[in-house]
Amino acid sequence: MNIHQFATSLSYGDAISDEMMEIQSALRREGHSSEIFIRFFEPRMAEHIHDYRDYRRFSSPDNVVLFHFSIGSPVSKMFFRIPDKKVMIYHNITPYTYFLDYHRILTRECYKGRLELKIFADRVDLALGDSEFNRKELEEVGYASTGVLPLLLNFEKFEGRADETIRLIYGGGKTTILFVGRVIPNKKFEDVIRAFYFYQKYYNPNSQLILAGDYRGMERYFGALQDLMGRIEVKDVHFTGHVDFSELLAYFQLADIYLSMSEHEGFGVPLLESFHLGIPVIAYDAGAVEETMNGGGILLREKSFPRTAALIDRIVRDGDFRKRIVSGQKQALAKYRTENISRILMDHINGVIGG
């Protein structure tokens, strides 16, 4: 059978792009023909893709096409016109209200994306969220047939070599708090900084906060974060900007604690990556965070920066407590084994074919 994928873009190291490659591998292992059709791509990914406009010569009512839905593009217009069986995979669109003060174009595109999500409710055979949180959004806007397909993750890549330069620069023995994500308002970088401020001031001056993520296009928000750090006089906070995977791996290896204060998460890949690497996770309960963590890590039901600082201190100082957290996280990861997610994927596809 031919089971192809559509998306607006394919990047190197991006969570959704990684999932697309993993889905393709899973489908090919099952003996299916599977290609990826894209509008934008990084040059190093060129060998893995076809231009979406070429799909007309592949198209057939007997095919299944998986579309990774994102903010509106010509790719979505083509997807909804083809005669193939259609499965939409929804990774969530951040509510536009988070960007009102920082990015006019992104505000508009997120608003339009949410409208487009409603428009296509009767145009697909199946709509999948990568979490129950996302599936409920699909159901609420009118999709009749919905399901959940957790992200298909590749943890083997973490066996690679970390960037030694990063270790030399930041590996000076300081207790390291890490957060990974694009620097955008819904991620609440300001709250991570505030929690770190209390930890550094009242518990451990020999500590550092690493915020690993791209801030290009979000200079206004980035400037507001710089202003906050100046006002509260917090030290040793490091914004990395965009990083390659070897650099990201080095930051993970340096981390003593992974701290997330994000207020809108449709899934939360770095939470699970931290689980895999044995880094204790503290995360605010928002969106799909609790579901993603699957009983592992420590979930914050409310934001109290002094209490979060005290919790960080206990994890750092209490080895037994830390070990229990890490053990629980390893157990929580069983849900995300490749064979489990691959089976769920094929069950969904077989349901569409049988339907």
C-alpha positions, 0 to 999 in steps of 0.5 A, a space after each residue: 500500500 502507498 501511505 504518504 505524508 504531507 507537511 508544510 516544512 521539514 527541518 533538521 532536528 525539529 520534533 515534528 520533522 523527526 516524527 515524520 521520518 520515524 513514521 516513514 521508517 515504521 511504514 516501510 518496515 511494514 512493507 508500505 511505500 512511503 514518501 514525504 511531500 513538503 513545501 519548505 525544507 532545509 537543504 540537508 533534508 533534500 534527499 528525504 523529500 518531494 515537492 508537494 506539487 509533484 504529488 499529483 502523479 502519485 495520487 490515487 483513491 487507493 492511497 492513504 495520506 497523512 497530513 501534519 496540520 499546521 498554520 495554513 499553506 498551499 499544502 493544506 489546500 492540495 491535501 483537501 483536494 486530492 481523492 486519496 484517503 485522508 488522515 490529519 495529524 494535529 500537533 496543536 496551534 498556539 492560541 493567538 492571544 499569546 502573541 498579541 504584544 510581540 508578533 503581529 504576523 504570528 498572531 494573525 497566522 495562529 488566528 487563521 490556523 484555528 479558523 482553518 482547523 474548523 473549516 476542514 472538519 468534514 474533509 478528512 476520514 480521520 483526525 488524530 491528535 498527538 495527545 488526548 488534549 489535542 484530540 479533544 480540540 479536534 472533537 470540539 471544533 466538529 471532527 466526527 472521527 478522531 483518535 490519539 497518536 502519540 509522537 513517534 520518538 527516536 531516542 537512539 539519536 541521544 547515543 551520539 556525540 555531544 559538542 565538547 565546546 559546550 561542555 568546556 564553556 558551561 561545564 564548570 561544576 555549577 548546578 544547571 537548570 535547563 529548559 528547551 524550547 523556542 523562545 515564545 510567550 506561551 513557553 513562559 520563559 519569564 517564569 522559569 527565570 523567576 523560579 531560578 532567581 529564588 533558587 540561586 539567591 536563597 539556595 545555591 549561588 553556584 548555579 546556572 540556567 540554560 535556556 536552549 531555543 531559537 529567539 529569531 523573530 521573537 526579538 520583542 519578547 526576548 527584549 522583555 526577558 532581558 529587561 526582567 533579568 536586569 530588574 531582578 538582577 539575576 545572574 548566570 542565565 544563558 540563552 543559547 539561540 538556535 542549536 545543532 543537535 550535538 550542542 543540544 545533547 551537551 546541554 542535556 548532559 550538563 543538566 541537573 534539573 529540567 524545569 518547564 513553566 510553559 502554559 500551552 503544550 500540545 505534547 512536550 517532547 523535551 520532557 520525554 527526552 529528559 526522562 530518557 536521559 535521566 534528568 529529573 523533570 519539574 513541569 507546570 500542569 498545562 495543556 498536555 503536560 500531565 498526559 505526556 509525563 504519564 505519571 513520571 516527574 513532578 507536576 506543579 499544580 500552581 506556580 509558586 516560585 519560592 516553592 519551586 526553588 525549594 523543590 529544586 534544592 531538595 532534588 539536587 541535595 537528596 540523592 534518594 529522592 532524585 533516584 525515585 524521580 528518575 526511576 518513575 520517569 523511566 517507567 513512564 517512558 514505556 508508553 512511548 516505545 517505538 513498537 507501541 506507537 507503530 502499532 497504534 499508527 497501523 491500527 488507525 490506518 487499517 481503520 481508515 482502509 476498512 472504513 
